Amino acid sequence: GTDHGKRIGCTVEYAQARMQARFGERPAELSWRRLEAIRELPAFLEAARGTGLRRWVAGLQDRSDSHSVEIALRERMRSTIREVAGWMPEPWRAAAMWTLHLVDLPALVHLARGDPPFPWMREDPVLQRYAAGDAEERHAALANEPELDFLAPAFRGAVAQAWIPGRVPAGSAVRDAWLRRWKSLWPGTGGEARASVERLVRCVERNLADLSVASAEHGAALRRIFGQQLRRLFRGSSLLPAAAFAYLAIAALDAERLRRELLLRSLFPQTASRS
């Protein structure tokens, strides 16, 4: 009763304090601009280690290739999700852990559709089990994983929209199946707690729909707007579960931005500098 409520309350306050601290470490826009002006990967990494991105670039070396970058950032995002889930009140932990699948959703759809794995997928600690063997073995590995049953529409060929690396189309059958399962993991009590997460879902849905049809140039502006909306939701959802999910969405946007900058310098070092 009362003691349990106090324990939950303390957990919420602890989670909020930890997320606020991490949120405060994020690079300001000016810091991002300074990083983006650095052409060479070694200098970029050195500068990033002096910012709140140091956890994200830990383990990357001056000569890290694109495969190393891809795997390292995915692992860091997974680690961030596990960390935040551990801070949350117990009733919401399963829902937080379910978001781990979002890190790999586009890659899982790619494999479920029978497309050949990219080389880095065979090295990724999570994806390698689904990227090994021939097409039939890969299909069996995915189909026999109960937690991945939301991929069934991809097996049936029901993902009608073209897949863009790094993104699952808004409104796709796979993403909708993932979303239904995620909502089923929300605890049944706490009206305002659930309502706060519903508001976040609507924000994400709206922005993903816009991004799915945006040009690359327009997409950058839309991502900035998306980030602003998420930051407002994070600040406005203090002591509510939506704060944790908003924080994870913000972290994902930061990781996507960092990934682009790292890959640009790893793959095209001579063209990394942009006006």
N, C-alpha and C positions, 0 to 999 in steps of 0.2 A: 504494500500500500504506500504509505507516506515515505518510508525509507527507500523503496524502489524508485519512487518519483524523484527523490533527492539525488539518487545515484545517476538516474537518467539526466537530470538537470545539470549535474556536475560534468557529465560526459559531454553534453552539448556545449557547455561553456568552455571546456578544455579544447574540444574540436574547433570551436570558433576562434579561440586564442591562437591555436597553432596555425590555422589557415590564414588568419589576419597577419601573422608574422611572415608567413611565406608569401602572401600577397604583397606585403610591403617590400619584399626583396626584389620583386619583378623590375626589370629595367624600364625606366621611363622612355617615352618616345624619343627623346633627345639621345639617350644612350643607344637605342636601336639604330638611329640615323648614323651615329658615329661608327657603330660596328659595320653597318652596311657600306660605309665609305672605305673600309679596309679591303684591299684586293687579295692579298695572299692568305691562304688557309692558316699557316703557323701564327701569323700576327693576329688574325681574327680569333683564333682559339685563345691566344694569350690575353687579348682584350676581354673576351667573353668570360674568362676565369676571374676577372676582376669585377664581375657583375653578379646579379642573382641567377644568371645562367650557368654558373660554375657547376652546379649539380648535373646539369644536362650535358655538359661537354666533358665531364669526368670520364677518363678512360680513352678519350679520343687523342690520337697522336697527330703530329704535324703532317705525316704522310698517310693519314687514314683515307681509305678509298670510299667510294659511294656505298659499298656493301656494309662497311664498318659503321658508317654514319647511320644508315637505315636501321641496322640492328640495335645500335647503341641508343638511339632515340626511342625506339619502340620499347626497349627494356626499361628505360627511364620513365616512360609514361606508365607502363605497367606497375613499376615500383611506386610511382606517385599515387596511383589508384589504390593499391594495397595499403599504403600508408594512411591515406585519407579514410578508407573504409575502417581501418583499425581505430581511428579517432572517434568514429560516429557511434551513436547509441546503438545497442545491439539490434533493436527491431529494424534498423535501416541498413545494417551491414551487408546483408545478402543482396539488396538492391544496388548498393555501391559496388560490390564485387562483380555484379553482372555487367557493369560497364567495361570490365576488362576486355570483353569480346569486341567492343567498338574499336579498340586499337588495331585489331586485325580483320575487321569486317570486310573491307574491300579485297584484301588478299584472300580471305576465305571464300568469298564469292568467286573470285578469279579461279581458284582451285576447284571449287564445287562445279563450276561450269565446264570443267575438263580442260581448261587452258593449261599449257605447260608452265611449271613453276619457274620463277626467276631464280638465278643462282643464289642470291642472298637468302631466299626462303629456305633453302636446304641447310643453311647455317643458323637460322634464327631458332632460338631454344624452344619457342612455342610452335612455330609453323613447320619445323623440320619433320615432325612426325606425319604431317599431312602432305608434305612435298616429296616424300621418298617413294621410290618405285615407279612403276608405269601408271598409266591413267586409271586402270582398273583398281590397282592397289591404293592409289590416292583417293579414289571415290569411296572405296570400302572404309578407309581410315576415317573419313569425314562422316559417312553415313552411319557408322557404328559408334559414334560419339554422342551419347544422349543429350549432352548439354548443347550440341550444335544442331539440334533438330530444326531450328529456325532457318537453316540453310536449305530446307526441302524445296522451296520455290526455285532455287538456282538449279537443283538437280532436275527439276521438271522443265527447265528452260523458260520459267515464267518471269525472269528478270528482263523486261522488254527494252529498258533504256541501256544505251551503251555505257560500259563502265569506264570511268576515267581513273587512272592510277591515283590512289590516295583518297578516293571519295566513292561512297555508295550513293547512287542517285536518290534524291529526295522522293519519297513516295514509293520506293521500290518494295516489292513483296517481301524480300528478305528483311529489310530494315523494319518494315511494319510488323513482321513476325517477332523480331527481336524486341520491339517496343512493347508488344502485348505481353511478352513474358516478363519484361522488366516491370511493367505496371502490376503484374500479378504478385511480384515480390514486395511491393509496398505494404507496410503494415496497415491493418484495417482501421486503426484508431487514429485520432488526431486530425480533425478536419482542416485546420489551418496549415498543419504540416504538409498534408497531401495537396492542399490548394496551392501552397508555395511552389511545390515541384511541378504541378500542372501549369503554372504560369511560366516556369522555365521551359517546359516542353513546348509550349506554344511559341515562345521566343525562338527556340532552336528550330522548330519546324518551319517557321516563317522565313528565317534567314537561310536555312538549307535550300528551301524552294527557290529563293532569289539567287543564291550562289550557283545552283545547278544549271541555270540558263544564262549566267553572266559571262561576259568576255573576260579574258585574263586581266586586262587593264581595269575594267569596271569591278572585277572581283576583288581587287586589292582594296578599293574604297569600301566595298560592301563588308569586307572582313573587319575593317576599322570600325564601322558602324556596329557590326555584330559584337565586337569586343566591348564597345562602349555600353551597349545594352546589357551584356553579361556582367560588367562591372557594377552597373546600377542595381541589377538583381542581386548580386553578391552582397553589396552594402545594405540593400533593403531587406535582406532575408536573414538578418542576424539571429542566431539561436534557432533557426529553422533548417530542416534538411536541405532545402533548396540551395542554401549557401554552399554546401559541400559539392553539390552537382554543378553549380555555377562556377565554383573554383576549378573543378576538373575540366569544364568546358574552356575556361580561360587558359588553363595550362595546355590544353590540346591546341588551341590557337597559337600560343607562344611556341609550342613544339613544332607546329607546321611552319611557322615563320622561320624558326631557327633551321629547320631541315632544309628549307629552300636555300638559305644563305650558305649552309655548309656544302650542300650538293653543288651549288653554283661554283664554289671555290675548288671543290674536289675535282669536278668534271671539266670545268672551263676556267682555269685560273687566270687566263689572260683577258677574259671578258667579265670578270666578277665586278669590276669597278663600274658603277653606273652613276649618271648625273642625277 
